[in-house]
């Protein structure tokens, strides 16, 4: 998946959860990505976050440590 598409998807999830209380929003983003994104997408997500790729909303970056890491390929 293109990095731009993955960033867009993560930010769309964050947009939904921005209306929730802060902690609930962070947990909601982490739970959604952990539960519904396939391991390959989560691996790419963590690569983008760890290389400092710009474009993620701050709420996505705050949720990142709570997202379940997939097993290495």
ZADO-1210 file (C-alpha; in nm, 4 decimals, padded with zeros to 6 digits):
<atoms>
<atom x="00.0000" y="00.0000" z="00.0000" code="UNK" pos="1"/>
<atom x="00.1289" y="00.3473" z="-00.0722" code="UNK" pos="2"/>
<atom x="00.2507" y="00.5368" z="00.2347" code="UNK" pos="3"/>
<atom x="00.0139" y="00.8231" z="00.1514" code="UNK" pos="4"/>
<atom x="-00.2876" y="00.5890" z="00.1520" code="UNK" pos="5"/>
<atom x="-00.1884" y="00.4318" z="00.4844" code="UNK" pos="6"/>
<atom x="-00.1352" y="00.7733" z="00.6451" code="UNK" pos="7"/>
<atom x="-00.4704" y="00.8895" z="00.5063" code="UNK" pos="8"/>
<atom x="-00.6465" y="00.5853" z="00.6526" code="UNK" pos="9"/>
<atom x="-00.4879" y="00.6287" z="00.9962" code="UNK" pos="10"/>
<atom x="-00.5785" y="00.9967" z="00.9971" code="UNK" pos="11"/>
<atom x="-00.9396" y="00.9172" z="00.9001" code="UNK" pos="12"/>
<atom x="-00.9645" y="00.6907" z="01.2054" code="UNK" pos="13"/>
<atom x="-00.8197" y="00.9717" z="01.4184" code="UNK" pos="14"/>
<atom x="-01.0726" y="01.2183" z="01.2761" code="UNK" pos="15"/>
<atom x="-01.3550" y="00.9943" z="01.3968" code="UNK" pos="16"/>
<atom x="-01.2071" y="00.9557" z="01.7449" code="UNK" pos="17"/>
<atom x="-01.1231" y="01.3268" z="01.7891" code="UNK" pos="18"/>
<atom x="-01.4808" y="01.3806" z="01.9092" code="UNK" pos="19"/>
<atom x="-01.4275" y="01.1415" z="02.2011" code="UNK" pos="20"/>
<atom x="-01.2549" y="01.2251" z="02.5297" code="UNK" pos="21"/>
<atom x="-00.8792" y="01.2273" z="02.4696" code="UNK" pos="22"/>
<atom x="-00.7861" y="00.8982" z="02.6398" code="UNK" pos="23"/>
<atom x="-01.0843" y="00.7202" z="02.4857" code="UNK" pos="24"/>
<atom x="-00.9833" y="00.8509" z="02.1430" code="UNK" pos="25"/>
<atom x="-00.6247" y="00.7313" z="02.1754" code="UNK" pos="26"/>
<atom x="-00.7396" y="00.3878" z="02.2912" code="UNK" pos="27"/>
<atom x="-01.0031" y="00.3743" z="02.0151" code="UNK" pos="28"/>
<atom x="-00.7461" y="00.4408" z="01.7438" code="UNK" pos="29"/>
<atom x="-00.5096" y="00.1796" z="01.8852" code="UNK" pos="30"/>
<atom x="-00.7864" y="-00.0783" z="01.9178" code="UNK" pos="31"/>
<atom x="-00.9208" y="-00.0149" z="01.5681" code="UNK" pos="32"/>
<atom x="-00.5825" y="-00.0462" z="01.3981" code="UNK" pos="33"/>
<atom x="-00.4877" y="-00.3489" z="01.6104" code="UNK" pos="34"/>
<atom x="-00.8160" y="-00.5269" z="01.5386" code="UNK" pos="35"/>
<atom x="-00.8845" y="-00.4395" z="01.1757" code="UNK" pos="36"/>
<atom x="-00.5547" y="-00.3772" z="01.0007" code="UNK" pos="37"/>
<atom x="-00.3767" y="-00.6843" z="00.8724" code="UNK" pos="38"/>
<atom x="-00.0225" y="-00.7497" z="01.0002" code="UNK" pos="39"/>
<atom x="00.1358" y="-00.6259" z="00.6762" code="UNK" pos="40"/>
<atom x="-00.0383" y="-00.2887" z="00.7159" code="UNK" pos="41"/>
<atom x="00.0657" y="-00.2598" z="01.0804" code="UNK" pos="42"/>
<atom x="00.4274" y="-00.3446" z="00.9890" code="UNK" pos="43"/>
<atom x="00.4244" y="-00.0671" z="00.7304" code="UNK" pos="44"/>
<atom x="00.2605" y="00.1690" z="00.9803" code="UNK" pos="45"/>
<atom x="00.5368" y="00.1115" z="01.2358" code="UNK" pos="46"/>
<atom x="00.8063" y="00.1550" z="00.9693" code="UNK" pos="47"/>
<atom x="00.6567" y="00.4921" z="00.8766" code="UNK" pos="48"/>
<atom x="00.6240" y="00.6034" z="01.2388" code="UNK" pos="49"/>
<atom x="00.9761" y="00.4928" z="01.3280" code="UNK" pos="50"/>
<atom x="01.1342" y="00.6698" z="01.0294" code="UNK" pos="51"/>
<atom x="00.9593" y="00.9919" z="01.1244" code="UNK" pos="52"/>
<atom x="00.7416" y="01.0077" z="00.8160" code="UNK" pos="53"/>
<atom x="00.5396" y="01.3270" z="00.8291" code="UNK" pos="54"/>
<atom x="00.1669" y="01.3432" z="00.7869" code="UNK" pos="55"/>
<atom x="00.0231" y="01.1504" z="01.0788" code="UNK" pos="56"/>
<atom x="-00.2130" y="01.3397" z="01.3069" code="UNK" pos="57"/>
<atom x="-00.0758" y="01.3801" z="01.6609" code="UNK" pos="58"/>
<atom x="-00.3492" y="01.1515" z="01.7985" code="UNK" pos="59"/>
<atom x="-00.2303" y="00.8682" z="01.5699" code="UNK" pos="60"/>
<atom x="00.1268" y="00.9089" z="01.6927" code="UNK" pos="61"/>
<atom x="00.0078" y="00.9103" z="02.0519" code="UNK" pos="62"/>
<atom x="-00.1828" y="00.5860" z="01.9913" code="UNK" pos="63"/>
<atom x="00.1111" y="00.4131" z="01.8199" code="UNK" pos="64"/>
<atom x="00.2695" y="00.2649" z="02.1369" code="UNK" pos="65"/>
<atom x="-00.0633" y="00.0983" z="02.2213" code="UNK" pos="66"/>
<atom x="-00.1078" y="-00.0623" z="01.8776" code="UNK" pos="67"/>
<atom x="-00.0375" y="-00.4353" z="01.8720" code="UNK" pos="68"/>
<atom x="00.2862" y="-00.5040" z="01.6852" code="UNK" pos="69"/>
<atom x="00.2674" y="-00.7873" z="01.4331" code="UNK" pos="70"/>
<atom x="00.5193" y="-01.0689" z="01.4317" code="UNK" pos="71"/>
<atom x="00.8147" y="-01.0058" z="01.2044" code="UNK" pos="72"/>
<atom x="00.7702" y="-01.1344" z="00.8508" code="UNK" pos="73"/>
</atoms>
